[in-house]
Amino acid sequence: MSLPQWKGLWDWSLKHADGTGGSRFRPEDVDPEKMKWLDAALKSYMVDFGARMRDIKTRLASDTAAAAAAAGAGKDQAPDADGEAGEDAEVEEKERLLEELMDIVGSIDYARDLHKIGGVPVLLELLEAPAPGLRWRAAEVVATCVANNPPVQEWFLEGGVLPRLLALAQPTQPATCRTKALLAISGLIRHFAPGLAALRAAGGLPVVVEAAKAADRRVARKAMTTLTYMLSQRQSDCDAAVTADGVLPPLVAALAAGAAAGSGEEEAEEPGSQEDSDFRQAALGVLLQLAAYPGTWAAVRDAPGLRARLTALEAAHLALPPDTAEAQAEELAALRRLAALVAAPAAPPLRPDASDHVSVAEFEAAAGGEEMTISVNPPPPAAGAGGRGGDGGAGAADQGAAGGQGAPAAAAAAPAVAAPAAAPLLLGPP
């Protein structure tokens, strides 16, 4: 649009409303049909998410109940093609509703509202739905709701979500179901001590350890990050993790992610993509926790092929171009810390367990988690401090596994490099 046309619009506006007199608008001059259209148009762009959640919950609940009734009534009947087509359409509709619900509960307030409208039991039922697409989507909604949200973590835990998630993480489940179940378990226990205690009591540690050995990288990576957090919170679990059948070989093998096929130890390693680096960092996080615990240090030190793998990886990192090296700097720092631990002449001293629990009262006092500071193992006045557990990212440094906890004793004793006792943590939507 040219300048003269803009000038004309300006002149017209001043002529009809120069600010010196009252408005010339008269409601009776407005066409009612046009106002009706305008009102409908505006409402179409304004969504009442609370009402929409109630509608989704009602439709999911009714569909779930109807499906269960139909399954019970028709288990002795021959399959019907039209009936199967109808069931497929219902499953697709429920999958769409769950995806929409996941977008809504990304807000911390709506995650709370889901409990208030009775949505938790509906999700628990869908975690056991026959269709895998419903099971993993329901688990993803749970994971979104509980992330960094102590009141919602408490509600889901009391509602009985943990046994269903552990069942969904079993090797007999599809890989996507296992990944989403582990994601939800991770969200349920992080910064929430009752959830972590309940997971241990329910036999969750062996389930997570078993998942860390999975052939599917998505499953293994999420299990490794969850396991790293669990071990940082109670180091005595390291003994049980190592005694589990064959957990160390898969962790060492994970350090070869991205290496050229068929390459031997004498050949140069290829650090590969960032995805490969993230996977290796997840394995390094667990290995650092195990190597930093006196009871399992020797097992990690003597793990076949570990030292050679660390040496090859460090050499490969040093040969990376600058931009790639910067992106994978966390992995290099983690593998150097692990190499220092396994090269030490003796086991490291026992460290105190980390503790980053946030109570519901603390969370509420911080205005729903807008921002609060969590202190992890506040040290004595004369002692150094360690880092806190992380947010579930793939990198070892993000998990608190590769921080001051895994450093050699000489480095840990240097007061000039002591880590701060507290780190800010934003609690709210992930």
C-alpha positions in Angstrom: 0.0 0.0 0.0 1.4 3.4 -1.0 1.9 6.4 1.4 -1.0 8.5 -0.1 -3.5 5.7 0.7 -2.2 5.6 4.3 -2.6 9.3 4.5 -6.2 9.1 3.3 -7.0 6.5 6.0 -5.5 8.8 8.6 -7.5 11.8 7.4 -10.7 9.7 7.4 -10.1 8.5 11.0 -9.6 12.0 12.3 -12.7 13.2 10.5 -14.9 10.6 12.1 -13.3 10.5 15.5 -11.0 13.4 16.4 -11.2 12.8 20.2 -13.0 16.1 20.9 -16.5 14.7 21.0 -18.5 11.6 22.1 -18.6 8.5 20.1 -21.0 8.4 17.2 -21.6 4.7 17.5 -25.2 3.7 18.0 -26.0 0.1 18.7 -29.3 0.3 16.9 -27.5 1.1 13.7 -25.6 -2.3 13.8 -27.0 -5.1 11.8 -27.9 -7.9 14.2 -26.9 -10.6 11.7 -23.5 -9.1 11.4 -23.1 -9.0 15.2 -24.1 -12.6 15.4 -21.6 -13.5 12.8 -18.8 -11.5 14.5 -19.6 -13.1 17.9 -19.5 -16.6 16.4 -16.2 -15.8 14.7 -14.6 -14.5 17.9 -15.8 -17.5 19.9 -14.3 -19.9 17.3 -10.9 -18.6 18.2 -11.4 -18.7 21.9 -11.2 -22.2 23.4 -12.3 -22.9 27.0 -9.7 -25.5 27.7 -11.3 -26.5 31.0 -14.5 -27.3 29.3 -12.7 -29.0 26.5 -10.8 -31.3 29.0 -14.1 -32.3 30.6 -15.5 -33.1 27.1 -12.4 -35.2 26.2 -12.5 -37.0 29.6 -16.2 -37.8 29.2 -15.7 -39.2 25.7 -12.7 -41.2 26.6 -14.5 -42.6 29.7 -17.6 -43.6 27.8 -15.6 -45.1 24.9 -13.5 -47.1 27.3 -16.4 -48.4 29.2 -18.2 -49.3 26.0 -15.2 -51.1 24.7 -14.8 -53.1 27.9 -18.4 -54.1 27.8 -18.2 -55.1 24.1 -15.1 -57.2 24.8 -16.8 -59.0 27.6 -20.0 -59.7 25.6 -18.4 -60.7 22.4 -15.4 -62.8 23.4 -17.2 -66.1 22.3 -18.4 -64.6 19.0 -16.8 -64.9 15.6 -15.0 -61.7 14.5 -17.0 -59.4 12.3 -15.4 -57.3 9.6 -17.7 -54.3 10.1 -17.2 -54.5 13.8 -13.4 -54.5 13.4 -13.6 -51.4 11.2 -15.7 -49.7 13.7 -13.3 -50.5 16.5 -10.4 -49.2 14.5 -12.2 -45.9 14.0 -12.9 -45.7 17.7 -9.3 -46.3 18.5 -8.2 -43.6 16.1 -10.6 -41.2 17.6 -9.4 -41.9 21.1 -5.8 -41.5 20.0 -6.6 -38.1 18.6 -8.3 -37.1 21.8 -5.3 -38.2 23.9 -3.0 -36.2 21.7 -5.2 -33.1 22.1 -5.3 -33.7 25.9 -1.5 -34.0 26.0 -1.2 -30.5 24.4 -3.6 -29.1 26.9 -2.0 -30.6 30.1 1.3 -29.1 29.0 0.2 -26.2 31.2 0.8 -26.9 34.8 -2.6 -25.5 35.8 -4.5 -27.8 33.4 -2.4 -30.8 34.6 -4.0 -30.1 38.0 -7.4 -29.6 36.6 -7.3 -33.1 35.0 -7.3 -34.6 38.5 -10.1 -32.3 39.7 -12.4 -33.4 36.8 -11.8 -37.1 37.5 -9.4 -37.7 34.6 -6.9 -39.8 36.5 -9.0 -43.0 36.6 -9.7 -42.7 32.9 -6.0 -42.5 32.0 -5.2 -45.5 34.3 -7.7 -47.6 32.4 -6.2 -46.5 29.1 -2.8 -47.6 30.2 -4.2 -51.2 30.0 -6.1 -50.7 26.8 -5.8 -53.5 24.1 -4.5 -51.0 21.5 -0.7 -50.1 21.9 -1.4 -46.7 20.5 -3.7 -45.9 23.4 -1.4 -47.3 26.0 1.6 -45.3 25.0 -0.4 -42.1 24.4 -2.0 -42.4 27.9 1.5 -42.9 29.4 2.7 -39.8 27.6 -0.2 -37.8 29.0 0.8 -39.1 32.5 4.4 -38.1 31.9 3.4 -34.6 30.9 1.1 -34.2 33.9 3.5 -35.3 36.6 6.7 -33.6 35.3 8.0 -31.3 38.1 4.5 -31.1 39.6 4.5 -32.5 43.2 0.7 -32.3 43.8 0.0 -34.1 40.5 2.7 -36.7 41.3 1.0 -37.3 44.6 -2.4 -37.7 43.0 -1.3 -40.1 40.3 0.8 -42.2 42.9 -2.2 -42.5 45.2 -4.4 -43.3 42.2 -2.3 -46.4 41.5 -0.5 -45.4 38.4 2.9 -47.1 39.3 1.9 -50.8 38.9 0.4 -50.0 35.5 3.5 -48.2 34.3 5.8 -51.0 35.5 3.7 -53.4 33.5 3.9 -51.2 30.5 7.7 -51.1 30.8 8.1 -54.9 30.5 10.0 -56.5 27.6 6.8 -58.0 26.3 5.5 -54.6 25.4 6.2 -52.7 22.2 9.2 -50.4 22.3 7.2 -47.2 22.1 5.0 -48.3 25.1 8.2 -49.1 27.1 9.8 -45.8 26.3 6.7 -43.8 27.3 6.2 -45.8 30.4 9.8 -45.1 31.5 9.3 -41.4 30.7 6.2 -41.4 33.0 8.1 -43.3 35.7 11.0 -40.8 35.5 8.6 -37.9 35.8 6.8 -39.6 38.8 10.0 -40.0 40.8 12.0 -36.9 40.1 12.2 -34.5 43.0 9.4 -36.6 44.7 10.8 -38.9 47.4 7.5 -40.8 47.9 7.4 -41.7 44.3 11.0 -43.0 44.3 10.3 -45.0 47.5 7.2 -46.5 46.0 9.1 -47.5 42.9 11.8 -49.3 44.9 9.1 -51.0 47.0 7.3 -52.2 43.9 10.5 -53.8 42.5 11.1 -51.0 40.0 14.9 -51.1 40.1 15.2 -54.5 38.3 12.6 -53.3 35.7 14.6 -50.2 34.9 17.9 -52.2 34.9 16.4 -54.7 32.5 15.2 -51.9 30.2 18.7 -50.4 30.2 19.8 -53.5 28.4 17.2 -53.3 25.7 18.2 -53.5 22.1 16.0 -50.5 21.2 18.0 -47.4 21.8 14.9 -45.3 22.8 14.1 -47.7 25.6 17.7 -48.2 26.7 18.4 -44.4 26.8 15.4 -43.5 28.8 16.1 -46.4 31.2 19.7 -45.3 31.6 18.8 -41.7 32.5 16.2 -43.0 35.0 18.6 -45.4 36.5 21.3 -42.7 36.8 18.9 -40.6 38.8 17.8 -43.5 41.0 21.5 -44.4 41.8 22.3 -40.8 42.6 19.5 -40.7 45.2 20.5 -44.0 46.9 23.9 -45.3 46.1 23.4 -48.6 47.8 21.2 -49.5 44.9 24.5 -49.7 42.8 25.1 -53.1 44.3 21.8 -54.5 43.1 22.2 -52.9 39.7 25.6 -54.5 39.1 24.6 -57.9 40.4 21.7 -57.8 37.8 22.5 -60.2 35.0 24.9 -58.6 32.6 24.2 -54.9 33.0 27.8 -53.7 32.5 28.5 -55.2 29.1 25.6 -53.3 27.4 26.7 -50.1 29.1 30.2 -50.5 27.7 28.8 -51.5 24.3 26.7 -48.3 24.3 30.0 -46.3 24.2 30.5 -47.7 20.7 27.3 -46.0 19.4 28.2 -44.3 16.1 31.4 -46.3 15.5 31.9 -47.6 12.0 30.5 -51.1 11.5 33.1 -53.7 12.0 35.7 -51.4 13.4 38.1 -53.0 15.9 39.6 -51.5 19.0 42.8 -50.8 17.0 40.8 -48.6 14.5 39.8 -45.0 15.2 36.3 -44.6 16.6 33.8 -42.2 15.0 31.9 -40.1 17.5 29.0 -40.0 15.1 25.9 -37.8 15.3 24.6 -35.9 18.3 22.0 -38.6 18.8 24.9 -41.1 19.1 26.6 -38.8 21.6 23.4 -38.5 23.7 23.1 -42.2 23.8 26.7 -42.6 25.0 26.2 -39.9 27.6 23.3 -41.8 29.0 25.5 -44.9 29.4 28.3 -42.7 30.9 25.9 -41.4 33.5 25.2 -44.9 34.8 28.8 -45.9 34.7 29.9 -42.8 36.6 27.4 -43.5 39.4 28.7 -47.1 39.6 32.3 -46.1 39.5 31.9 -43.5 42.1 30.4 -46.0 44.6 33.1 -47.9 46.6 31.1 -51.2 46.4 30.9 -51.3 42.6 34.0 -49.4 41.6 36.1 -52.5 41.1 33.5 -54.1 38.8 33.5 -51.0 36.6 37.3 -50.8 36.6 37.5 -54.4 35.5 34.7 -54.3 32.9 36.2 -55.8 29.7 36.9 -53.3 27.0 36.0 -50.2 29.0 39.4 -48.5 29.2 40.2 -49.1 25.6 36.8 -47.7 24.6 37.3 -44.6 26.7 40.8 -44.0 25.3 39.5 -44.4 21.7 36.6 -42.1 22.3 38.7 -39.4 23.8 41.1 -39.5 20.8 38.2 -39.3 18.4 36.8 -36.3 20.3 40.1 -34.5 20.1 40.0 -34.9 16.3 36.5 -33.4 15.9 36.0 -30.1 14.1 35.5 -27.2 16.5 31.7 -26.8 16.0 31.1 -30.6 16.6 33.5 -30.7 19.5 31.7 -27.9 21.2 28.3 -29.7 20.8 29.7 -32.9 22.3 31.9 -31.3 25.0 29.7 -32.7 27.8 30.4 -36.2 26.6 34.2 -35.6 26.5 34.1 -34.2 30.1 32.1 -37.2 31.3 34.3 -39.8 29.7 37.4 -38.1 31.2 35.9 -38.2 34.6 35.1 -41.9 34.2 38.6 -42.6 32.9 40.1 -40.9 36.0 37.9 -42.9 38.3 38.8 -46.3 36.8 42.5 -45.4 36.7 42.6 -44.4 40.4 44.7 -46.7 42.6 41.8 -47.2 45.1 38.0 -47.0 45.4 36.7 -43.5 46.0 35.3 -42.6 49.4 31.6 -43.1 50.1 29.6 -39.9 49.2 26.3 -38.9 50.8 23.2 -39.7 48.8 21.7 -36.9 46.8 18.3 -35.6 47.9 16.3 -33.1 45.7 12.8 -33.9 47.1 10.3 -31.1 46.8 7.3 -31.4 49.1 3.8 -30.3 48.0 3.9 -27.6 50.7 7.2 -26.2 49.4 5.9 -26.3 45.9 2.7 -24.5 46.9 4.6 -21.9 48.9 6.6 -21.1 45.7 3.4 -20.0 44.0 2.8 -23.3 42.1 6.4 -23.7 41.1 7.1 -20.6 39.1 10.7 -20.6 40.5 12.3 -22.1 43.5 15.8 -23.1 44.6 16.5 -26.7 45.6 19.5 -27.5 47.8 21.0 -30.9 47.3 23.0 -32.3 50.2 23.9 -28.9 51.8 27.5 -29.5 52.9 29.0 -28.6 56.3 30.5 -25.1 56.3 34.0 -26.4 55.7 33.2 -29.0 53.1 32.7 -28.9 49.3 29.3 -29.5 47.6 28.0 -31.7 44.9 25.5 -31.1 42.1 21.8 -32.1 42.0 20.1 -34.7 40.0 19.1 -33.6 36.5 15.9 -33.3 34.5 16.1 -36.5 32.6 18.1 -35.3 29.6 20.3 -37.8 27.8 23.6 -36.2 28.8 25.5 -37.4 31.8 26.1 -33.9 32.9 22.5 -33.1 32.9 21.8 -35.9 35.3 24.1 -34.8 38.1 26.0 -38.0 37.4 29.0 -36.4 35.9 29.3 -33.5 38.2 31.4 -33.2 41.4 30.1 -36.6 42.4 32.3 -38.4 39.9 35.5 -36.3 40.2 38.7 -37.8 41.4 39.5 -37.3 45.1 42.3 -34.8 44.5 40.0 -32.6 42.4 37.2 -32.9 44.9 39.4 -31.7 47.7 40.4 -28.5 45.9 38.4 -25.7 47.5 38.9 -23.4 44.5 36.7 -25.7 42.3 34.0 -26.6 44.8 30.5 -26.6 43.3 27.8 -24.5 44.7 25.5 -26.1 47.3 22.3 -25.1 45.5 21.1 -24.7 42.0 18.0 -22.9 40.7 15.3 -25.2 39.4 12.3 -24.1 37.5 9.4 -26.2 38.5 6.5 -26.1 36.0 5.8 -27.3 32.5 8.7 -29.4 31.0 
